[in-house]
Amino acid sequence: MDRYVGRDMGLTLSHATTGDCAAAAARAAAANLIFKIDYENVTISHKGGASRAYTVKRNPARCDADHSEYSVLMEGGAAPDIRDKATITVSVSRITDIAGAAENSCIDIRHGNLFLKSGEGVGIASENKPGIRKGEPLIEKEARALIFDAVAGVCEASDGAQLLLITVSCPEGIMIAAKQTIGQNTFLGGITIMGSYGSIPPVHMRDISNSIDNQILFQTRQGIKSILVSPGKYCAEVINSQLHVDLKTSIMCYNFPGQAIDKAVQEHVENLLLVGNVGKLVKLSAGIMNTNSTASDARREIFAAHTAMVGGTSSQARIIMGCSSVDEIIALIDSWGLRDRVMSSIMAQIHESVRRRCGGRLNFGVALFSETFGLLGQTVNTKNVIVKVSQEQYALSLKMK
């Protein structure tokens, strides 16, 4: 029902649905928010090989560090989902108030960090319907699952379960709904988002790599020679209070600090300051430059090995191997009086790993933080690099105002 066979050059073309449009816009908005990727189109496939590439459009006025909004123009719909020329808009936002986000939202038990609600022109069920309970957005079950998966795929690539709110809107929705005569007593506020379940290709490493490169190029083309790099905004307040550097102008390297180092060398950057959460950056001490936990998670092994190296017992190393978080490990080595020695050993190895990666062609500093314990360690040249980076990044922040 949701697709037809229209063969062109041997391809089976999927018919457009509002569900597919919403999923394509959701994928683009999530990728832009988390990875600063600006997609121009998103391809959705259905059973039998039918697929369609949807053109997505970014709304710059509604995009910032905590929000991103994309839209798709609905074209070529067929019964029962005839919404020709309607604009399906999706915003993805970071959640700061979970109680407010949960109100009138629906969730997917597979993705507990995501909330989905209807915006302008998308209806709310006034009574229970198949797959939709009273008070929930009028988004059909399979279309809803596809929208959740579109955003969850980006979260998975980022190695983080960020709390996100997905809002689906259709500015013309109320007018479209007013023209319908069937089922008017079962919804309020607009149209139903319809469609069947499909699949969206995962976020490609090439797109993430290009995003990192473009962030560095943006700064170097303005004459910046000292850059600030971080995996994300986590620990931002602690970093600012203890190092006096603001992550607002930082280059996001996500799970790929090695990519940022490589591009910095290529662009003849003189000073690089890499700061971030210990759970991510401690992996550099083992030479791991892809810190996504699905690719590598050697945190316990690293701490256990360095604990033994600085005089810890085999029993202490075994206890560390049973820990579930880095903060738990830090608390233990602190109670054993080994924290400073362990972190000094780890930071020395991080220095060697980064030095090898940049081939000695970059002045760099690396600092590791925890929300609970603050600054945990820094490499030997970090203080000198901070001075140069903070000066240039502060000047850049004034330009960007």
N, C-alpha and C positions, 0 to 999 in steps of 0.2 A: 504493500500500500504506500510505503514511503519512498519508493524509488521506481524508476522505469529503466528499461534498457534502451539507451540511445547510443549506438556504437559510432565512434569517430576514431579513426586510426587504430581500431581494434580494442579501444577502451570501453568499459561499461560505466556509464555516467550515473551516479546516484542522484535521485531527485532531491531538491532542496526542501528542508523542513525547518520550522522555527527552532526545534531542538538542536539540529545540527548548527544552525546559525549561532545559537547561544553558546554551544560548546566550543565552537571556533573562536568566538570573541572571548570566552572565559580563558581558553588556553593562551591567547595572545596577551590578555591583561595580566595573567599570573606570571608569564615569562618576562613581561616588561617590569612588573613590580619587583620580582625576586632577582632576575638576572640582567635587567636593563636591555633585554633583547627587544627589538622592534620588528615584529613579524609583519609581512605584507600579505601573506595568505597562510591558511591552515587547511590541511587535507584531512578529510574524514572518510573512512571506509566502512562499508557494510558487508553483510554476508553475500557470498556469490561474487565477490570482487568488485562490486559497485563502489565508486568513490567520487568525491567532488572536492575541488580546491575552492575554499571560500576566501574572498578578499576581505581583509579586516582593516579597519581604520582606527587609528589612535586619536583620542581626544586630548590634546596637550593641556588644555585648561583644567582637566580633571585628573591630571597625573602628577604625583609628587612622590616623596619618599615612602608614604604610607598608603597611597591609593593609585590605581591605574584603571583606565576605562577604554574599552574598545567597542566598536560597533560593526555590524554586518548588515548589508542591505539584502532583504529577502527577495529573491527573484526566482521565478520558475516553479512556484509551489503548485501542487496538485491536490485535489480533494482527498481527505477532508481538511488538509492544512493549507488553505488558500489565504496567504497574507502578502500577496504580491506588492512589492515596493515598500513594505513596512520595514522599519529599522529596528533591529534587535540589538540592544545595548547591554553590555555586562561590565560591571565594575567589580574589582577585587581589592579588598582593603584589609589592612592589618587590624586585628581586634585588640582593643585596649579594655573594653568593658564587655566581658563575656555575657553578663546578664542581659544587657541591651541587645547584643547580637543574637542571642538565642530566642528572643521574643518574636513570635510569628515566623520563625525559621524552621527549616527541616534539616535533618542530618542524615548521614549515611554511616552505618556502623563500621564500614570498612575504613572510613577516613574521619576519625574522631576530632580532628583539628579544623574541619571545614563546616561552615554553616551556609545555607542557601535560602535566600528570601526573594520575594517579588518586589519590584520597584514600580515606577509609574507605568500604567498601562498593562500590567500583567496581573491577572486576577488572583483572588484568594477564595478558596472553597468555602461556601457557606453551609455545606453539609458534607458528610462522608461520601466519597466517590471511589471507584475502583483504583487502588494504589495511591489515593490522596485523601488525607483526613481533613476534617473540618478545621479551618483556620490556617491550613498550609498553603503555600504558593500553588497555583494551578500549573504545575509542570508535571507532565506525564512521567510515570515511573521509569521507563527506559531512557527518556530524554534527560531526566534528573540524574540517573546513574552515569550517563555520558558526560554531563557537565561536571559532576564531582570528579570523575576520572581525569578529565582534561586538566583540572587544577592540581589534583593529587600527583599527576605525572611530573609536574614542575617541582612540587615540594620534594618528591623522591629524588630528583636530580640534584636538589640543593642540600640533601642530607639533613633536612630539618622539618619538623612538624609544626610550622608556623601556624598560629591561629589566624584563620582568614575568613572573611565574610564575602560571599559571592552574591551579588544583587543583579537580577535579570529584569530589564525594563523594555518597554516598547512605547515610545512617545505617542504613536498613533493608536495604541491599543484600545483605549476607551471608545474612540470613534468606530473602530472596527467591530468591537463587541456590541456596540449599540445597533449595528446593522443586522446582527444575528437574531434569529427568532427561536432557535432551539436551545433549550437548556438554560434559559436566562435566570431561572430561580436557583441555580446551583452554584453561581459564582458572583463575586463582587469585584469591581474595579478594573476589568479588562479581559484580555484574551487568555487562552490556554496555550502554553508552550508544548508543542507536540513533536513526536518523532520516535524512531526506534533506536536501539542501542547500536553503537558502532565502535570504531577504534581510531585513535589519533597516534601518529608516530611519536616515540619518545623525544624529549629535548635532545638535540644533537650536540655532542661535544664541540663541534665546529662553531655552533652558534654561541656557546658559552665562551669559547676561546676568542671569537671575534668581539664579543662584548668587553672582555678584559683588555684586548688590544686597543679597542676604540676609546676606552676610558683613559688609557695611558697616552694615546695620540692626542686626545683632547687637551691634555695638560702640556705635553711636550711642544705642541704646535703654538702654544702661548708663551713659550720660552721657559717653562718650568723644568728645572733640572734636579729638584729634590722632591720625591713623591712619598706619599703615605699610602700604605697598602694594608688591607684588612680582609679577613674572610667574610665579615658581615658586621652588623651594628651591635652585636652582642658584647656586653661589657663596655659600651661606649662611655657611659657616665664615669665608670671607675677609671678608664683610660684617660679621660679628660682631666679628672681630678688629680691623678697621680703623675701623669706625664705632661699635662697641659697641651695636648694635641686633640683637636676636634675631628671626629670621624665624618663630619659633614662633607668634607672635600676628599675623603679617602677613596682610593680605587678599590672596588670590591673584587677580590680574587676568588671568592666562593671556596670551592674545594681544590683550587688549582694554583697554589702560590708559585709553583715552578713555572707556570705559564707567564705569570706577572714578572718574575725575575728574568726570564728569557727575553720578553719584550722590552723590559727596562734596559737591558744590556744592548739590545738591537737599536734602541732609540737614544743611546748614549746618555742615559740618565746617570747623574753623578752620585746621588745619595738616595737610598731606599730604606724607609722605616717600615717594618712589618710588625704589626701588633694584632693581638686577638686572644681568643679564648684558649686556655691551656689544652683543653680536650681536642682541639683541632691541631694547633701548632706544635704540640709535643711530638707529633708523628714525624716532624722534620728531622728529629734527632736520629731516626732510623733510616733517613734518606727517602722517606715517603713524601712524594710531591702531589699525590692525589689523595686528599684526606677524607674523601667520602667513605663513611663507615661500611658501605656495601662493598667497596673496593679494598679497604684496608682498615683494620682496627687493632693496632698493636699497643694501645695505651697501657694496659696492665703489664704486658711484657717489658715495655720500656722502663716503667717505674720499678718493676721487680729487678730487672738487670742492673739498673743504676744504684738501687738500694744495696744490692750485693757488692757492687763495685766500690762503694764508699765505706764498706765495713758492716753492712747489715747482715743478719743471720739468714740461713736458708728458711727458717721458720717464718721470719718476717716477709721474705720473698713469696712464700706460699700464701700467706695471709693477703698480700696485695693481689695475687692472682685470683682471689675469691671476691674481690671488690666489684661493685657494680657501677661506680662512678669515680671520676677523677677527684672530685671534692672529698669523697670518702678516703681515697688514697692519701691526699694531702693532709687530711686530719690525722691519719695514722702516722705518717712519717714525721709529722710535727710533734706528735705525742712521744715518739721515740727519740726525739732530738736529732733527727737526720735530715730535716727538710732543707736546710741551707746547703748541705753537702750534696744531697741528691739533685737539687735544682741547679747547682753550680756545674755538676757533672753533665746534666742534660743540656744546659745552655752551651757548654763547650762543644758538645757534639753537634748541636744545631748550627753553631758557627761554622764548623767544618763542612757540614752538608750544604749550607748556602754558599760558602766560599767555593766549593767544588762546582756548584750549579752555575754560578756567575763567572767562573774562571778567573776570579781575582780582578774583574773589570768593573767592580761596583763597590762603593762604600756603603755598607749596610749595617742595620741594627735590627735585632729581633727582640720583642718583649712579650712575655706570656702573662695572662691575667686570669683571674677567677672572680666571679661576682662575690663570692664568699670571702676569699682570702686576699683579694686585690692583686698587686704586682707580685709575681712569683719568681721571676728571673729575667735577666736581659743579657745579651751577648756583649762582648768586650767593648765594642765601639759605639754602643747604642747612644750614650749620652752626647757624644759629639755629633752624631747623625741627627738626633732630636733637634739640636739647635738650628741646623741648616734647614731641616724639613719644616719645622714650625714656622720659621720666617717666611719661606716661600708659600706654604699652604695658607698662612694668614693673609698674605697679599692676594692670593687667588680667591679666598673667601670674600674679600672686599670687592673684587671684580665681579663676582657672581651675584652680588646683592641686587 
